[in-house]
Every structure is written in C-alpha cells, then in structure tokens.
Amino acid sequence: MELDHEEEVPYLEIYRERDRQLENAFAQVHAFQILEHAEPVEVDHEEEVPYLPMNEDQFLQAKQSMNAGQKEIFTLVTQSIQNQMSGAEERLKIFFTGGAGVGKTFLLKLLRDQINRCYAKDTVKVCSLTGVAARLINGATIHSTLNCLYRKTVA
C-alpha cells in the first residue's frame, strides 16, 4: 500500500513510538529473571476463561466482516501455516497493534480459530498482561499461563 508523504508521516511516527516502547520493554527484561533463592509465596491461581471455538457460520461471518488490514494479516498467517505444513522451517513472527476499537481482539480471536482449524486441534494458548485483557481474549494472564509465583498485595 503506497501512501503520499503527508499520510506517511503520522504512520511512521506511530511505528517509531511502538519501536521505542518495545526497546524499553526489552531493556527491562532483567525484571523477569528468576531468583535463585526466592521466598516461598502463596500462589493465587486465576481461572482461564474457557475457549469456545466459533461454529462454521460464525467463522464465515467473521471472515467476511474483516477490514483490509485484518484480511492481510489473516492471509499472511494462513499462508505461513500452509507453508509449515508443507515442510517449511521458517516461522512467522508477527506483532499487530492499534488504538481502541480498531479490531485487535476480533482479529486475535479469528486467528486463534483459524490456527486451531488448520491444525485440527486446540493449538493456541492466549495470554495477556492484565486480567481484564485476558478476559476479553478468552485467555489468561501471562503469569498464570507461565505458572509464575506472585504475591497478592492487599491495600
């Protein structure tokens, strides 16, 4: 997709800001290192929201309602799966982002269904940083998914 220079500048700034955010996150990765002699803590397990796959009609309707950007990502992921099933070793790494209401959650749920359909089994594990976000995507928090111990603080 070609943009003229006036349209390109805001998009470039958005990508630059996302790059800065990712660099900052990677710079703080030391915060996630496991301590050698950690104190025992009470584990508070969260319930993962059950995943209910879309039926065929829901899936087709969702596919038809994708916007151009969502279709592009959906096609890219589907093609990558087909390539992998044909023996390709290259794995797709994709990051999609956007403001509120642009369809990230919709796309994530649709991709989850597509991947599970392609592999004919429940393959995808979805997690998020916060419990609220985890519920929206029918997943769990990252710390719960990875079985990380944490203390629940009471204010």
Helices and strands as residue ranges (DSSP letters): H 5-27, G 29-32, H 56-64, H 68-85, H 104-119, E 127-128, H 131-136, E 140-141, H 142-145
